[in-house]
Amino acid sequence: MSTSLIGAGIPRIDAWDKVLGTAMYPADLNMPGVLHGKIVFSERAHARIIGIDTSAARAYPGVVAVFTHADVPCNEFGINVNDQRVLAEGKVRSLSDPVALVWAETEQAALAARKLVKVEYDDLPGVFDPRQAMQPQAPLIHEEHGSNVYRYIKVRKGDITAGFAQADVIVDGYYTTPFEEHAYLQPEAGLAYLDDAGRISIHVAAQWPHDDLHQIAHALKLPQDQIREIVGPIGGAFGGREDISIQIFLALGAYLLKRPVKIVYSREDSVRGHGKRHPFYMKYRTGATRDGILTAQEIELIADCGAYASTSGPVLANATSFAPGPYCVPHVKIDAYTVYT
């Protein structure tokens, strides 16, 4: 009896549930006594926070709690460096910064109450182009970093001057790619609770749950073995779920309130609240002989990091590695930057 699967039509394990509409995505999950959470996002791109008044929101019927940075055990996280705040503290650096988190008995109450949170800002100069952000006079997004350039990669191979001298033709080009919204079908959604062993269990759509765990544990000051992340049907990702999104909010709610909690983003919340594909500004000078042999490439890459590092370092490393294309170029000069904006 043959057991070979080569060439056989093997049904996907999850196909029937998805085709029949019986698959349970995170937004479909519920538990008795669940609280609903809504994020209060920043209304400024760059500003000092003078004060946060949550009194009206706390007094709204059905509201159980309103969290600010003071409620987070360790108010920092990041997939590579801890340059993000769970809830904004001191200042905001983008319109996607969460400032407060409202928990209520119903989603409608949470939506109404988040509009009652009042935040006083002192506006700071913004910088929205990485090329401008690299200039010495540009306002700093992270003052402690000392520069808006988060990472610089330098590549030198061969003799670039000699390479261009060998070229019969030199072509200069300037190319740009924009921000890209992933627009996955299911916006961010999740459910969290304390399981029978007392662990925080989080049902959410994610691409890198192993990386989520260390960020959640760090922010809550808990060992990783006290946190579970269960990833069911995802509803699309395309790289947009590599970053952590609502996982820390869910874990924080379940941990502090000792009740099941749920968050479901609207499409507006989703577009506002998660990272985008990095814009790039690329300057190329390429030398070649008349018979099509590449002799030299001089390349400058400038990536828009956004307000936080996230995966910008590895993305820049990948871009630098692939910048010359799939060619063996004897003389190469690359300067690559990813820049806070």
RAQUI-V818597 format. One record per helix or strand of 3 or more residues. SS is the DSSP state (A for helix, B for strand). FROM is the first residue (numbers start at 0). TO is the last residue. If there is no record, write none. Layout:
<<SS & FROM & TO> <SS & FROM & TO>>
This chain:
<<A & 14 & 19> <A & 25 & 27> <B & 34 & 40> <B & 46 & 52> <A & 54 & 58> <B & 62 & 66> <A & 68 & 70> <B & 97 & 103> <A & 106 & 113> <B & 117 & 122> <A & 129 & 132> <A & 142 & 144> <B & 148 & 156> <A & 159 & 164> <B & 168 & 176> <B & 188 & 193> <B & 199 & 203> <A & 208 & 219> <A & 223 & 225> <B & 226 & 229> <A & 246 & 256> <B & 260 & 263> <A & 266 & 272> <B & 279 & 287> <B & 293 & 305> <A & 311 & 321> <B & 330 & 339>>
